[in-house]
């Protein structure tokens, strides 16, 4: 088992390999969403934190300034026109929930969500997904056959004292596409070997 060269590119690349190599097996066993969540929890959260957080013990922001610049440029783009999506909103929806609305449960949240608008930034989408993955605020909606169709990511609103939440709703297929494109973006980063 070889060591990781870094947790920004090498680690998520390995996660991407697992996502591809075990996809058929997870589908046969009816565990494709579980497989995807397991990969996303690591492949999104770890590099995202290391690229954005000042004072992270790994010091990646300091070691890889060109990589951080590319990440920041991606985060400043509108999500729908970015490399992470690049088309119409499809199933992507965004909304806000008041504290009392959260208590009604995920089957009642869709009325608070609208199609993702053109000006929503990559950073906002990734932050909500990252927070939901890191804090266990993930919910699913199923079809009549009890198959998961929709994923809901909840994140505490920026005004944290209100108890309100931001949400993103997306189909399983569209989230998987985002995950693959995120890993591809990280794979494209040029990390100088001298600082690995």
RAQUI-V92611 format. One line per field, one symbol per residue. psi: psi as a letter, one per 40 degrees, with the letter a starting at -180 (. if undefined). A space follows every 50 residues. Layout:
psi: ???
This chain:
psi: hiihdieddddddddddddddeddddddeffddddddddddddddddddd ddhiehdefddddgdddddddddddeihddeieecfaidbehiiiihidd ddeeideeedeeiihhidehidddddddddddddeffhiiiiadefhhdh hhhihhidgdedeiiiihhiiddddddddddddddddehhhhdee.
